[in-house]
Amino acid sequence: SMIEGRDESYITDMLGTCKFVPYKMEELARLYSLATGEEWTVEKLRNVAQAVESIARIHDALDWVTPPMDDTIPPRWWEPEPEGPAKGNKAFIDYNDFLEARREFYRLRGWHEELGVPLPETMEELGYPEFKEDAERALEVVKKRMGA
């Protein structure tokens, strides 16, 4: 899934491994456990990856990013494929389909479904309660930018 792919990208970045080497996540968890002397599971690595993405997103929102306006796709993706096995297909049926998919992604990530900012309770659940206040401020900043 897209979420697993994002987590795996963050995990390889965190561990400093090459994204082009097809490591299995179980192998990375085992190698990291051996390197640190702590027990690491794929689930634990994914949890940290989600936290890293969420913390980065909070601080991006506080600085300059307005997720609902910035989380878009290139215009080309709205056009049907001109040829090949995917001829006639496009990334989304229409703009409403895209918005619904984006809301679902935000929800699955533990972010505000319309604003795309991590929720304070998500930071608590991920084990990073020290970022709850930052998440609250980011929500307010993005709401203000959106005119809400």
Secondary structure by P-SEA (a helix, b strand, c coil): caaaaaaaaaaaaaacccccccccaaaaaaaaaaaccccccaaaaaaaaaaaaaaaaaaaaaccccccccccccccccccccccccccccccccaaaaaaaaaaaaaaaccccccccccaaaaaaaccccaaaaaaaaaaaaaaaacc
